[in-house]
């Protein structure tokens, strides 16, 4: 999984690409989210337009991590599996 960060006003956008499953990509996603939270960003949007595959464990891990760390998940943009 690769990610690119950008800001839209108060919202931090993580543009994700590649594969996100438990054991592949979820650790990187967790780290990227933690970096944003450590930097004081609480409103996070996950852009998944370029994610080719994500299993339920990968998504669950990502959302659980966000919730436990006090993030305000603004939303999840378009996920269209390949």
BELZINOR-V203539 format. One record per residue. N is the residue number from 1. BURIAL is + if it has 9 or more other ideal C-beta (glycine too) atoms within 8 Angstrom, else -. Layout:
n,burial
N,BURIAL
N,BURIAL
//
This chain:
n,burial
1,+
2,-
3,+
4,-
5,+
6,-
7,-
8,-
9,-
10,-
11,+
12,+
13,+
14,+
15,+
16,+
17,+
18,+
19,+
20,+
21,+
22,-
23,-
24,+
25,+
26,+
27,-
28,+
29,+
30,+
31,-
32,+
33,+
34,+
35,-
36,+
37,+
38,-
39,-
40,-
41,-
42,-
43,+
44,+
45,+
46,+
47,+
48,+
49,+
50,-
51,+
52,-
53,+
54,+
55,+
56,-
57,+
58,+
59,+
60,-
61,+
62,+
63,+
64,-
65,+
66,+
67,+
68,-
69,+
70,-
71,+
72,-
73,+
74,-
75,-
76,-
77,+
78,-
79,+
80,-
81,-
82,-
//
